[in-house]
Amino acid sequence: MAAPQPATTPGHTDDWWRGAAIYQVYPRSFADGDGDGTGDLAGVRSRLPYLAELGVDAIWFTPWYLSPLADGGYDVADYRVIDPAFGDLAEAERLIAEARALGIRTIVDIVPNHVSDQHAWFRAALAAGPGSPERKLFHFRPGRGEHGELPPNDWPSQFSGQTWTRVEDGEWYLHLFTPQQPDLNWAHPTVREEHEEVLRFWFERGVAGVRIDSAALPAKDPDLPEFVEGRDPHPYIDRDDLHEIYRSWRRIADEYGGVFVGEVWLPDSERFARYLRPDELHTAFNFSFLSCPWDAARLRAAIDDTLAEHAPVGAPATWVLCNHDVTRTVTRYGRQDTGFDFAAKTYGTPTDLRLGTRRARAAALLTLALPGSVYLYQGEELGLPEADIPRDRIQDPMHFRSGGTDPGRDGCRVPLPWTADAPYAGFGSAVEPWLPQPEGWSAYAADREADDPGSMLSLYRAALALRRADPALGDGPLRWLPCPDGVLTFGRSPDLICVVNLADDPAVLPDHTELLLSSGPLDADGRLPSDTAAWLRS
């Protein structure tokens, strides 16, 4: 069967991504098409009309590849094979084509730092033994100590626990994440060649873009020195070697009109911007905004800093409130500490869901009015809260590697509710989903919210429709306007204004001719209540 044609003609420049609204799908939890309790591509295909009506421009899929799921699919065993739990390659090709026919592009996930320990390369490396060519594709080293009983160095893990695992012949291999995710050696040309071929494989099947997981991690100091806090250059984060890798990737993407978005967690704005130079990545996720507390001054600073980071290289900013790793917005904004930090996650943190929902509605209008592209995590448009997963049902390795102190990320990955009156809220059939849905989950069902003009879903649909219809929204300039303390007011065109009230008291709206949309009703005097946002036409 011939592969579908690329979404754009090779060499064609299309800047749709500069102001796109992109919907993140976590396949295991989106929709179950075959009724086995696990979400799949057939389920996504059945819900494409829903996404088209929502008004998104693209779907970003977290990994759908063959995987033993030691880390939610980010342990890839084969990039050219769809995991049988999700379907097969033909199903993926149909999904890409059917989505494109509805005006929705597809972005896939690539994990360059590591593969699964079930990947053919790693199995061959274990069988081949010390000093073999197969082991040079990874970071195998003898241990320290009299009998090699100590790991080669003391690098800290991106999760809790050790970064080295010893194999039967005595050597150790590096894994910045779990032992089931051995790190690749990006100094080896075969590793680079393979990933370039994988990019071509998916671009030739019609994907419009690629999200790069842990984009600042793949390159390592070949000497594997001891870890010293503050050492520059860092032994495995933000190495200069990465930029030539991404320049070579960009040349491939340009052949197909494809785009990249990088997961780049860096505190240094100048170094962050290097990844967005015109010959490297198109965009990168903005984590300072995602983790920012619900505070007017700090949000304004995060917005200003983000725009300033991107301005020197002419790249558009990206905005996101949560994702498959982060506590859901309505839960986080209902807590005393409304920011986000992986290190601060703990059991039993109280939350006020009514308050969090009100703030999340206002944050939706804030985010969708900012210049650049916006990413929406599945279920955010339904106002889903973080779920408390029973300890005996948790699957996330972050929980286990923390010794059980970290609740993990499963709480934001619970299968979506589609139909209020169906078993398991219409996620699939009568088979219990792979993660349990909490009591009352059907109250958030898409069919129920679709019929409620005051629901979170109705708010997102209205906002995305206005965003798509008005060229002032999406990519473009922003200007701050005078406003009281605790209020954010900015213009996106000569006559479009966004106002967000984070103060305790109602705010007087600036002069306007039309109230386009608000996250909640105005008060009796026409003022904007606390924790409410509005879009105005002046």
PATORDREN-301700 format. One record per residue (C-alpha): residue number from 1; x, y, z negated; residue in three letters. Coordinates in pm, 1 decimal. Layout:
BEGIN
R   i     east    north       up  aa
R NUM        X        Y        Z Ala
...
This chain:
BEGIN
R   i     east    north       up  aa
R   1      0.0      0.0      0.0 Met
R   2    143.8    335.7     99.0 Ala
R   3    207.0    579.6   -185.2 Ala
R   4    -13.3    891.6   -195.0 Pro
R   5    138.6   1209.0    -56.9 Gln
R   6    288.2   1465.0   -295.5 Pro
R   7     44.7   1720.6   -434.1 Ala
R   8    232.3   1992.6   -248.2 Thr
R   9    437.9   1993.6     66.7 Thr
R  10    813.7   1954.8     -0.9 Pro
R  11    974.8   2295.2    -23.1 Gly
R  12    640.7   2469.4    -84.6 His
R  13    636.2   2719.9   -371.4 Thr
R  14    319.6   2725.9   -578.2 Asp
R  15    314.7   2920.2   -904.5 Asp
R  16    -13.9   2780.0  -1038.5 Trp
R  17    171.9   2676.7  -1354.2 Trp
R  18    253.9   3033.2  -1459.2 Arg
R  19    -96.1   3090.2  -1596.0 Gly
R  20   -239.9   2739.4  -1610.3 Ala
R  21   -460.0   2586.7  -1878.1 Ala
R  22   -320.2   2236.2  -1929.7 Ile
R  23   -497.0   1959.4  -2123.7 Tyr
R  24   -290.2   1704.0  -2311.2 Gln
R  25   -418.5   1345.9  -2295.6 Val
R  26   -293.3   1087.9  -2543.8 Tyr
R  27   -412.6    783.2  -2346.3 Pro
R  28   -463.7    541.1  -2635.7 Arg
R  29   -715.0    776.1  -2795.5 Ser
R  30   -890.7    957.2  -2510.6 Phe
R  31  -1148.1    710.5  -2373.7 Ala
R  32  -1172.8    330.7  -2359.1 Asp
R  33  -1283.8    212.8  -2014.9 Gly
R  34  -1259.7   -164.1  -2061.7 Asp
R  35  -1398.8   -189.1  -2414.6 Gly
R  36  -1097.5   -340.9  -2590.1 Asp
R  37  -1059.7    -63.5  -2849.1 Gly
R  38   -766.0    109.3  -2677.9 Thr
R  39   -796.6    410.3  -2450.4 Gly
R  40   -692.5    355.1  -2089.6 Asp
R  41   -670.4    514.2  -1746.7 Leu
R  42  -1012.9    385.6  -1646.4 Ala
R  43  -1149.1    575.3  -1943.7 Gly
R  44   -973.0    892.2  -1833.6 Val
R  45  -1107.9    852.9  -1478.9 Arg
R  46  -1461.0    823.0  -1615.4 Ser
R  47  -1417.5   1151.1  -1804.5 Arg
R  48  -1261.9   1357.3  -1524.8 Leu
R  49  -1592.6   1541.4  -1464.3 Pro
R  50  -1585.2   1647.0  -1830.1 Tyr
R  51  -1235.7   1792.6  -1786.6 Leu
R  52  -1337.5   1966.0  -1465.1 Ala
R  53  -1636.3   2123.2  -1641.7 Glu
R  54  -1412.7   2223.0  -1931.6 Leu
R  55  -1212.4   2424.6  -1679.2 Gly
R  56   -854.3   2301.5  -1711.5 Val
R  57   -598.8   2322.5  -1430.8 Asp
R  58   -389.1   2016.6  -1514.9 Ala
R  59   -361.8   1713.0  -1739.3 Ile
R  60    -41.5   1626.0  -1921.8 Trp
R  61    -27.8   1255.9  -2007.3 Phe
R  62    187.7   1138.5  -2293.5 Thr
R  63    371.5    820.6  -2187.2 Pro
R  64    154.4    564.9  -2011.6 Trp
R  65    445.6    336.4  -1923.6 Tyr
R  66    522.6    -20.7  -2028.4 Leu
R  67    610.5     -1.5  -2397.5 Ser
R  68    603.0   -212.6  -2713.7 Pro
R  69    462.8    102.8  -2880.7 Leu
R  70    715.5    121.3  -3162.6 Ala
R  71    678.4    498.5  -3138.9 Asp
R  72    345.2    559.3  -2969.5 Gly
R  73    478.3    498.3  -2617.2 Gly
R  74    790.7    712.9  -2652.1 Tyr
R  75    986.0    388.4  -2645.7 Asp
R  76    970.0    318.8  -2271.6 Val
R  77   1053.4    -27.1  -2138.4 Ala
R  78    994.2     49.5  -1767.8 Asp
R  79    913.9    387.5  -1610.3 Tyr
R  80    773.8    234.0  -1294.2 Arg
R  81    517.9     12.6  -1467.8 Val
R  82    198.0    126.6  -1636.0 Ile
R  83    144.1    -49.1  -1968.3 Asp
R  84   -120.4   -319.6  -1917.0 Pro
R  85   -315.4   -177.8  -2212.0 Ala
R  86   -376.7    131.7  -1997.1 Phe
R  87   -415.7    -24.2  -1651.0 Gly
R  88   -170.8    -55.6  -1363.9 Asp
R  89     10.8    158.2  -1108.5 Leu
R  90   -279.4    146.0   -861.2 Ala
R  91   -509.0    281.5  -1132.8 Glu
R  92   -263.9    562.3  -1205.8 Ala
R  93   -247.9    652.9   -836.5 Glu
R  94   -628.3    661.3   -817.2 Arg
R  95   -642.2    878.9  -1126.4 Leu
R  96   -388.2   1126.2   -986.9 Ile
R  97   -579.9   1148.8   -657.7 Ala
R  98   -926.0   1174.5   -812.5 Glu
R  99   -813.4   1443.2  -1054.9 Ala
R 100   -653.8   1640.8   -772.6 Arg
R 101   -977.9   1621.5   -574.7 Ala
R 102  -1143.1   1797.5   -869.8 Leu
R 103   -874.5   2066.0   -873.4 Gly
R 104   -683.3   1910.3  -1164.5 Ile
R 105   -311.2   1839.1  -1130.7 Arg
R 106   -121.6   1570.0  -1321.4 Thr
R 107    188.3   1607.4  -1539.2 Ile
R 108    369.0   1296.5  -1665.4 Val
R 109    605.1   1255.2  -1958.6 Asp
R 110    972.9   1160.0  -1927.1 Ile
R 111   1186.0   1059.7  -2229.0 Val
R 112   1550.3   1101.8  -2124.9 Pro
R 113   1713.8   1066.2  -2466.5 Asn
R 114   1637.4    698.6  -2516.4 His
R 115   1457.2    388.2  -2393.5 Val
R 116   1291.5     95.4  -2567.6 Ser
R 117   1501.7   -184.3  -2708.7 Asp
R 118   1292.6   -400.8  -2472.8 Gln
R 119   1422.6   -213.0  -2165.9 His
R 120   1612.2   -442.0  -1927.9 Ala
R 121   1927.8   -233.9  -1966.1 Trp
R 122   1938.5   -272.0  -2342.1 Phe
R 123   1861.6   -642.1  -2337.9 Arg
R 124   2147.6   -686.9  -2090.1 Ala
R 125   2377.3   -477.8  -2311.1 Ala
R 126   2306.5   -698.1  -2613.2 Leu
R 127   2374.2  -1012.3  -2410.3 Ala
R 128   2692.3   -880.6  -2246.3 Ala
R 129   2883.7   -802.9  -2563.8 Gly
R 130   3147.8   -549.3  -2670.9 Pro
R 131   3338.7   -362.0  -2401.1 Gly
R 132   3101.2   -463.6  -2121.6 Ser
R 133   2981.2   -225.4  -1848.3 Pro
R 134   2625.2   -283.0  -1969.6 Glu
R 135   2704.9   -140.3  -2312.3 Arg
R 136   2852.7    175.4  -2161.6 Lys
R 137   2499.3    284.2  -2067.6 Leu
R 138   2437.5    333.6  -2441.4 Phe
R 139   2640.8    444.3  -2742.2 His
R 140   2786.0    122.2  -2882.0 Phe
R 141   3076.6    160.5  -3125.2 Arg
R 142   3267.4    -45.2  -3380.2 Pro
R 143   3188.3     41.6  -3738.3 Gly
R 144   3403.4    203.9  -4003.3 Arg
R 145   3533.6     32.8  -4312.4 Gly
R 146   3759.6   -267.4  -4356.7 Glu
R 147   3518.3   -500.2  -4180.4 His
R 148   3327.5   -250.2  -3969.6 Gly
R 149   3045.9   -261.0  -4222.0 Glu
R 150   2985.2    115.7  -4216.6 Leu
R 151   2815.3    304.7  -3931.1 Pro
R 152   3041.2    493.7  -3688.4 Pro
R 153   2931.6    835.3  -3820.3 Asn
R 154   2679.6   1004.8  -4046.9 Asp
R 155   2449.1   1177.4  -3797.0 Trp
R 156   2103.5   1248.6  -3944.1 Pro
R 157   1795.0   1101.7  -3779.1 Ser
R 158   1516.9   1297.3  -3611.5 Gln
R 159   1299.0   1072.3  -3826.4 Phe
R 160   1394.6    962.0  -4177.5 Ser
R 161   1654.2    687.6  -4219.8 Gly
R 162   1970.9    576.2  -4040.6 Gln
R 163   2079.0    658.3  -3684.4 Thr
R 164   2288.4    342.9  -3632.1 Trp
R 165   2194.4    -24.5  -3622.2 Thr
R 166   2444.5   -311.3  -3627.5 Arg
R 167   2405.4   -603.3  -3387.1 Val
R 168   2513.7   -963.4  -3437.2 Glu
R 169   2858.5   -923.0  -3280.5 Asp
R 170   2942.6   -642.9  -3525.1 Gly
R 171   2906.9   -335.9  -3305.1 Glu
R 172   2665.3    -56.2  -3383.4 Trp
R 173   2435.6    136.9  -3147.0 Tyr
R 174   2306.6    491.7  -3181.8 Leu
R 175   1937.5    582.3  -3209.3 His
R 176   1841.7    934.6  -3313.6 Leu
R 177   1485.1    809.7  -3363.9 Phe
R 178   1390.7    449.3  -3454.4 Thr
R 179   1611.5    139.9  -3407.7 Pro
R 180   1370.9     38.2  -3131.1 Gln
R 181   1476.3    349.8  -2933.1 Gln
R 182   1847.2    320.9  -2841.7 Pro
R 183   1998.9    643.9  -2712.3 Asp
R 184   2125.5    650.6  -2355.0 Leu
R 185   2476.1    763.8  -2261.5 Asn
R 186   2418.8   1063.8  -2033.8 Trp
R 187   2789.5   1083.1  -1950.3 Ala
R 188   2736.6    769.3  -1739.1 His
R 189   2644.6    837.3  -1373.9 Pro
R 190   2407.2    538.5  -1358.3 Thr
R 191   2190.0    693.1  -1630.1 Val
R 192   2163.9   1016.3  -1431.8 Arg
R 193   2096.5    838.5  -1103.3 Glu
R 194   1820.8    624.1  -1253.7 Glu
R 195   1635.9    920.5  -1398.7 His
R 196   1657.8   1110.5  -1072.0 Glu
R 197   1504.0    811.4   -896.4 Glu
R 198   1227.3    793.8  -1157.8 Val
R 199   1146.3   1160.4  -1094.7 Leu
R 200   1120.0   1094.8   -721.4 Arg
R 201    905.3    787.2   -786.4 Phe
R 202    640.0    991.8   -966.2 Trp
R 203    657.2   1301.4   -747.9 Phe
R 204    598.7   1076.0   -447.7 Glu
R 205    283.4    946.4   -616.6 Arg
R 206    140.1   1293.5   -634.7 Gly
R 207    222.9   1421.5   -980.5 Val
R 208    259.6   1798.2   -997.9 Ala
R 209    496.3   1817.1  -1290.5 Gly
R 210    700.1   1648.9  -1561.2 Val
R 211    713.8   1719.8  -1932.9 Arg
R 212   1059.7   1642.8  -2077.1 Ile
R 213   1055.2   1494.4  -2425.6 Asp
R 214   1325.0   1605.9  -2673.9 Ser
R 215   1487.8   1798.3  -2390.8 Ala
R 216   1773.6   1937.7  -2600.6 Ala
R 217   1896.3   1597.4  -2727.4 Leu
R 218   2024.3   1366.5  -2447.8 Pro
R 219   2386.2   1487.5  -2419.3 Ala
R 220   2624.8   1381.5  -2698.0 Lys
R 221   2978.5   1474.6  -2797.6 Asp
R 222   3170.5   1172.4  -2660.7 Pro
R 223   3391.6   1163.1  -2971.3 Asp
R 224   3083.3   1116.8  -3193.6 Leu
R 225   3235.1   1336.2  -3469.6 Pro
R 226   3103.9   1354.3  -3823.7 Glu
R 227   2803.2   1577.9  -3870.6 Phe
R 228   2881.2   1918.5  -4018.8 Val
R 229   2590.7   2156.0  -4081.6 Glu
R 230   2626.6   2469.9  -3871.8 Gly
R 231   2904.3   2335.5  -3647.1 Arg
R 232   2902.0   2492.3  -3299.7 Asp
R 233   2877.1   2321.2  -3062.2 Pro
R 234   2640.1   2075.3  -3224.4 His
R 235   2739.6   1712.3  -3159.8 Pro
R 236   2402.4   1616.9  -3009.4 Tyr
R 237   2166.1   1916.2  -2989.7 Ile
R 238   2172.8   2174.5  -2710.4 Asp
R 239   2499.9   2059.4  -2552.6 Arg
R 240   2617.4   2259.3  -2252.3 Asp
R 241   2631.3   1937.5  -2046.6 Asp
R 242   2251.8   1937.4  -2033.8 Leu
R 243   2224.8   2233.7  -1801.2 His
R 244   2388.0   2062.4  -1504.8 Glu
R 245   2155.9   1766.0  -1560.9 Ile
R 246   1850.4   1989.0  -1545.1 Tyr
R 247   1985.1   2180.0  -1246.7 Arg
R 248   2007.4   1852.8  -1057.5 Ser
R 249   1651.6   1769.2  -1166.4 Trp
R 250   1529.4   2111.0  -1053.7 Arg
R 251   1663.4   2048.9   -704.0 Arg
R 252   1450.8   1734.1   -687.6 Ile
R 253   1141.6   1909.6   -822.6 Ala
R 254   1182.0   2186.7   -565.2 Asp
R 255   1167.2   1929.7   -285.0 Glu
R 256    816.5   1834.4   -398.3 Tyr
R 257    687.4   2164.9   -531.6 Gly
R 258    696.5   2008.2   -878.6 Gly
R 259    737.4   2180.7  -1213.8 Val
R 260    901.5   2101.8  -1547.6 Phe
R 261    805.4   2184.6  -1903.7 Val
R 262   1065.8   2108.8  -2166.2 Gly
R 263   1022.3   2019.7  -2530.7 Glu
R 264   1298.3   2246.0  -2659.7 Val
R 265   1312.6   2306.4  -3036.0 Trp
R 266   1582.6   2575.4  -3078.4 Leu
R 267   1598.9   2868.7  -3322.6 Pro
R 268   1842.9   3065.1  -3103.4 Asp
R 269   1637.0   3260.8  -2848.1 Ser
R 270   1930.4   3323.6  -2615.0 Glu
R 271   2018.9   2955.8  -2597.6 Arg
R 272   1650.5   2865.1  -2557.5 Phe
R 273   1624.9   3099.7  -2257.6 Ala
R 274   1915.0   2923.7  -2082.7 Arg
R 275   1687.6   2626.5  -2015.4 Tyr
R 276   1450.3   2858.4  -1828.4 Leu
R 277   1695.8   3005.8  -1580.4 Arg
R 278   1562.3   3005.1  -1223.8 Pro
R 279   1752.9   2689.9  -1129.8 Asp
R 280   1660.5   2485.5  -1441.1 Glu
R 281   1325.4   2425.8  -1614.3 Leu
R 282   1014.7   2621.1  -1519.2 His
R 283    870.8   2643.9  -1871.6 Thr
R 284    934.8   2521.4  -2225.3 Ala
R 285    706.7   2471.5  -2522.3 Phe
R 286    680.3   2756.4  -2769.7 Asn
R 287    707.3   2608.0  -3116.8 Phe
R 288    745.4   2931.8  -3312.1 Ser
R 289    385.1   3022.6  -3229.1 Phe
R 290    255.0   2670.3  -3297.0 Leu
R 291    408.6   2661.1  -3645.1 Ser
R 292    325.9   3022.4  -3735.4 Cys
R 293     91.0   3083.7  -4031.8 Pro
R 294   -246.3   3257.0  -3988.6 Trp
R 295   -101.0   3599.7  -4061.5 Asp
R 296   -135.6   3903.3  -3833.6 Ala
R 297    216.4   4039.6  -3876.6 Ala
R 298    384.5   3703.0  -3834.3 Arg
R 299    170.7   3607.9  -3535.2 Leu
R 300    250.0   3939.0  -3367.0 Arg
R 301    619.7   3883.7  -3432.5 Ala
R 302    597.2   3530.6  -3288.7 Ala
R 303    423.4   3664.6  -2976.6 Ile
R 304    675.1   3947.1  -2933.1 Asp
R 305    971.4   3714.7  -2986.5 Asp
R 306    833.1   3461.1  -2740.4 Thr
R 307    777.1   3718.6  -2467.7 Leu
R 308   1121.7   3866.8  -2530.9 Ala
R 309   1283.9   3522.1  -2502.0 Glu
R 310   1125.3   3463.5  -2163.1 His
R 311   1162.3   3809.8  -2013.1 Ala
R 312   1535.0   3794.1  -1920.9 Pro
R 313   1482.6   3485.3  -1702.6 Val
R 314   1139.5   3576.6  -1568.4 Gly
R 315    977.3   3259.7  -1699.2 Ala
R 316    619.5   3252.8  -1829.3 Pro
R 317    558.1   3177.4  -2194.2 Ala
R 318    362.8   2872.6  -2306.6 Thr
R 319    116.0   2872.6  -2596.3 Trp
R 320    -10.8   2577.7  -2796.0 Val
R 321   -186.7   2538.8  -3131.6 Leu
R 322   -128.4   2166.7  -3190.6 Cys
R 323    -33.2   1842.2  -3018.1 Asn
R 324     -2.2   1469.1  -3080.8 His
R 325    268.4   1528.3  -3344.1 Asp
R 326    118.4   1822.0  -3533.5 Val
R 327   -159.2   1858.3  -3792.4 Thr
R 328   -482.8   1957.1  -3619.4 Arg
R 329   -558.9   2328.3  -3619.9 Thr
R 330   -887.7   2333.8  -3812.4 Val
R 331   -724.9   2139.7  -4096.5 Thr
R 332   -403.5   2341.8  -4103.6 Arg
R 333   -580.9   2678.7  -4093.7 Tyr
R 334   -803.7   2574.8  -4383.8 Gly
R 335   -509.2   2520.6  -4616.6 Arg
R 336   -331.5   2761.8  -4847.2 Gln
R 337    -17.1   2722.1  -4636.8 Asp
R 338   -140.4   2767.6  -4279.2 Thr
R 339    198.6   2717.6  -4113.4 Gly
R 340    340.1   2386.7  -3996.3 Phe
R 341    660.9   2212.1  -4095.1 Asp
R 342    729.7   1840.4  -4057.7 Phe
R 343    922.1   1844.1  -4385.2 Ala
R 344    621.2   1984.9  -4574.1 Ala
R 345    371.0   1715.4  -4471.4 Lys
R 346    232.9   1532.6  -4771.4 Thr
R 347    -71.6   1341.6  -4889.8 Tyr
R 348   -360.4   1509.6  -5064.8 Gly
R 349   -321.6   1865.8  -4935.3 Thr
R 350   -661.2   2033.3  -4988.0 Pro
R 351   -828.7   2207.1  -4695.2 Thr
R 352  -1139.8   2417.4  -4639.2 Asp
R 353  -1273.6   2295.1  -4304.9 Leu
R 354  -1531.3   2573.3  -4270.1 Arg
R 355  -1259.6   2834.3  -4308.2 Leu
R 356  -1022.6   2638.9  -4086.0 Gly
R 357  -1284.6   2603.6  -3813.6 Thr
R 358  -1362.4   2975.4  -3817.2 Arg
R 359   -993.9   3056.9  -3784.1 Arg
R 360   -941.1   2791.1  -3515.9 Ala
R 361  -1220.8   2946.3  -3308.5 Arg
R 362  -1053.3   3286.4  -3335.0 Ala
R 363   -714.8   3133.3  -3256.6 Ala
R 364   -859.2   2977.7  -2941.5 Ala
R 365   -951.0   3320.3  -2803.8 Leu
R 366   -616.7   3463.6  -2913.1 Leu
R 367   -422.0   3186.4  -2742.5 Thr
R 368   -625.1   3188.1  -2422.3 Leu
R 369   -577.6   3564.9  -2388.5 Ala
R 370   -197.1   3561.6  -2415.1 Leu
R 371     19.1   3591.6  -2101.4 Pro
R 372    148.9   3266.2  -1958.2 Gly
R 373     23.9   2908.2  -1965.0 Ser
R 374   -168.4   2740.7  -2246.1 Val
R 375   -173.6   2375.8  -2358.3 Tyr
R 376   -484.2   2228.8  -2517.7 Leu
R 377   -456.6   1901.3  -2708.9 Tyr
R 378   -743.0   1655.9  -2659.6 Gln
R 379  -1014.5   1705.6  -2918.8 Gly
R 380   -907.7   2060.6  -2997.4 Glu
R 381  -1199.8   2177.1  -2784.7 Glu
R 382  -1428.6   1974.5  -3012.9 Leu
R 383  -1287.9   2124.3  -3332.6 Gly
R 384  -1167.9   1787.0  -3460.2 Leu
R 385  -1003.2   1790.7  -3803.2 Pro
R 386   -702.8   1586.5  -3909.0 Glu
R 387   -821.2   1241.2  -4019.5 Ala
R 388   -707.6   1062.1  -4332.5 Asp
R 389   -588.9    721.1  -4214.1 Ile
R 390   -604.8    436.1  -4467.3 Pro
R 391   -249.6    335.2  -4554.3 Arg
R 392   -302.7    -18.4  -4431.3 Asp
R 393   -401.6    113.4  -4085.4 Arg
R 394   -115.0    360.4  -4030.8 Ile
R 395    105.9    279.5  -3730.7 Gln
R 396    332.4    584.3  -3702.5 Asp
R 397    701.6    503.5  -3771.7 Pro
R 398    751.1    844.6  -3937.7 Met
R 399    538.6    716.6  -4226.0 His
R 400    734.8    395.1  -4272.2 Phe
R 401   1079.7    549.6  -4230.1 Arg
R 402    993.6    807.5  -4498.0 Ser
R 403    926.7    529.4  -4746.2 Gly
R 404    555.6    605.9  -4731.7 Gly
R 405    576.4    968.6  -4849.3 Thr
R 406    500.4   1120.2  -4506.9 Asp
R 407    139.7   1054.4  -4395.3 Pro
R 408    265.5   1039.4  -4036.3 Gly
R 409    103.8   1164.7  -3719.0 Arg
R 410   -181.1    917.6  -3673.6 Asp
R 411   -429.3   1161.0  -3828.1 Gly
R 412   -426.8   1374.8  -3513.2 Cys
R 413   -439.6   1071.4  -3282.4 Arg
R 414   -779.0    925.7  -3381.3 Val
R 415   -990.8    817.1  -3079.5 Pro
R 416  -1221.7   1088.7  -2950.6 Leu
R 417  -1597.5   1097.6  -3016.5 Pro
R 418  -1797.0   1116.7  -2692.8 Trp
R 419  -2153.6   1006.6  -2768.1 Thr
R 420  -2307.0   1076.6  -3107.7 Ala
R 421  -2549.3    783.7  -3115.8 Asp
R 422  -2322.0    516.1  -2965.8 Ala
R 423  -2105.1    269.0  -3159.3 Pro
R 424  -1775.3    428.9  -3257.8 Tyr
R 425  -1905.3    760.2  -3123.8 Ala
R 426  -1891.2    635.4  -2765.2 Gly
R 427  -1514.6    593.4  -2749.2 Phe
R 428  -1556.6    253.7  -2581.2 Gly
R 429  -1789.6    -33.2  -2656.7 Ser
R 430  -1871.9   -209.6  -2981.8 Ala
R 431  -1504.6   -297.8  -3044.6 Val
R 432  -1345.6    -98.6  -3325.3 Glu
R 433  -1083.5    147.5  -3191.9 Pro
R 434   -713.8     93.8  -3256.1 Trp
R 435   -725.7    368.2  -3521.0 Leu
R 436  -1031.9    403.2  -3743.5 Pro
R 437  -1262.9    700.6  -3692.3 Gln
R 438  -1356.8    873.6  -4018.0 Pro
R 439  -1710.2    889.2  -4149.4 Glu
R 440  -1909.5   1161.9  -3977.6 Gly
R 441  -1691.6   1161.2  -3664.4 Trp
R 442  -2002.2   1151.2  -3443.0 Ser
R 443  -2090.2   1504.9  -3557.0 Ala
R 444  -1809.2   1621.8  -3326.9 Tyr
R 445  -1923.2   1415.5  -3026.8 Ala
R 446  -1887.6   1584.8  -2690.4 Ala
R 447  -2250.6   1519.3  -2589.6 Asp
R 448  -2379.3   1684.0  -2906.6 Arg
R 449  -2150.3   1985.5  -2872.5 Glu
R 450  -2232.4   2027.1  -2502.4 Ala
R 451  -2593.8   2100.0  -2597.6 Asp
R 452  -2500.8   2345.2  -2873.4 Asp
R 453  -2420.9   2699.8  -2752.0 Pro
R 454  -2250.4   2771.2  -3083.9 Gly
R 455  -2014.6   2470.6  -3073.8 Ser
R 456  -1639.8   2473.1  -3034.0 Met
R 457  -1680.0   2300.6  -2696.2 Leu
R 458  -1913.7   2573.7  -2571.3 Ser
R 459  -1666.5   2838.1  -2687.1 Leu
R 460  -1377.6   2674.0  -2501.1 Tyr
R 461  -1583.5   2626.8  -2185.6 Arg
R 462  -1686.7   2991.4  -2185.7 Ala
R 463  -1334.0   3116.3  -2256.6 Ala
R 464  -1173.3   2897.7  -1990.8 Leu
R 465  -1433.1   3006.7  -1734.3 Ala
R 466  -1360.0   3373.9  -1806.5 Leu
R 467   -986.8   3307.8  -1799.4 Arg
R 468  -1011.3   3140.5  -1460.0 Arg
R 469  -1236.0   3413.5  -1317.4 Ala
R 470  -1038.6   3715.0  -1440.4 Asp
R 471   -692.3   3768.8  -1287.8 Pro
R 472   -599.6   3980.9  -1590.5 Ala
R 473   -579.5   3664.8  -1801.1 Leu
R 474   -308.9   3403.5  -1761.7 Gly
R 475     34.3   3525.9  -1654.0 Asp
R 476     97.2   3899.6  -1660.1 Gly
R 477    172.2   4192.9  -1889.5 Pro
R 478     48.7   4251.2  -2244.9 Leu
R 479     28.2   4585.4  -2423.5 Arg
R 480    -40.0   4627.9  -2793.8 Trp
R 481   -311.7   4878.0  -2886.2 Leu
R 482   -357.1   5077.5  -3208.9 Pro
R 483   -535.2   4879.6  -3480.3 Cys
R 484   -561.7   4852.8  -3861.0 Pro
R 485   -336.9   4629.5  -4070.3 Asp
R 486   -436.8   4265.9  -4042.0 Gly
R 487   -583.1   4308.3  -3694.0 Val
R 488   -426.0   4217.1  -3359.7 Leu
R 489   -545.1   4422.2  -3063.2 Thr
R 490   -393.6   4402.3  -2716.4 Phe
R 491   -483.7   4472.6  -2357.8 Gly
R 492   -433.8   4240.7  -2064.1 Arg
R 493   -541.6   4479.4  -1787.1 Ser
R 494   -669.6   4835.8  -1763.9 Pro
R 495  -1003.8   4722.5  -1904.1 Asp
R 496   -970.4   4384.0  -2079.8 Leu
R 497   -901.4   4382.8  -2455.9 Ile
R 498   -856.6   4102.6  -2709.5 Cys
R 499   -917.0   4178.1  -3079.3 Val
R 500   -845.0   3928.4  -3359.0 Val
R 501   -933.7   4018.3  -3716.3 Asn
R 502   -717.7   3840.6  -3974.5 Leu
R 503   -793.0   4097.9  -4245.0 Ala
R 504  -1032.3   4044.4  -4534.8 Asp
R 505  -1279.4   4313.8  -4425.8 Asp
R 506  -1476.6   4357.4  -4102.3 Pro
R 507  -1299.9   4559.2  -3831.3 Ala
R 508  -1445.6   4829.8  -3610.8 Val
R 509  -1411.1   4731.2  -3247.0 Leu
R 510  -1240.2   4970.9  -3007.0 Pro
R 511  -1455.7   5154.4  -2754.8 Asp
R 512  -1588.0   4912.1  -2495.0 His
R 513  -1858.8   4872.4  -2236.1 Thr
R 514  -1915.6   4498.7  -2274.1 Glu
R 515  -1860.1   4221.3  -2526.8 Leu
R 516  -1744.9   3935.6  -2304.6 Leu
R 517  -1708.0   3667.6  -2571.7 Leu
R 518  -1658.1   3636.2  -2945.6 Ser
R 519  -1559.6   3344.5  -3164.2 Ser
R 520  -1843.1   3426.9  -3403.5 Gly
R 521  -2128.3   3676.7  -3435.5 Pro
R 522  -2061.2   4041.6  -3512.2 Leu
R 523  -2200.4   4180.7  -3837.2 Asp
R 524  -2513.2   4394.8  -3860.5 Ala
R 525  -2308.8   4709.2  -3793.5 Asp
R 526  -2145.1   4564.9  -3482.1 Gly
R 527  -1812.7   4510.0  -3655.8 Arg
R 528  -1583.7   4208.6  -3611.1 Leu
R 529  -1588.3   3988.3  -3925.5 Pro
R 530  -1278.3   3844.8  -4086.9 Ser
R 531  -1120.6   3547.9  -3905.0 Asp
R 532  -1306.2   3629.9  -3583.6 Thr
R 533  -1187.1   3726.0  -3234.2 Ala
R 534  -1349.5   3901.5  -2940.8 Ala
R 535  -1282.2   3973.3  -2575.7 Trp
R 536  -1400.4   4315.1  -2461.1 Leu
R 537  -1436.3   4508.7  -2138.9 Arg
R 538  -1345.3   4871.7  -2197.5 Ser
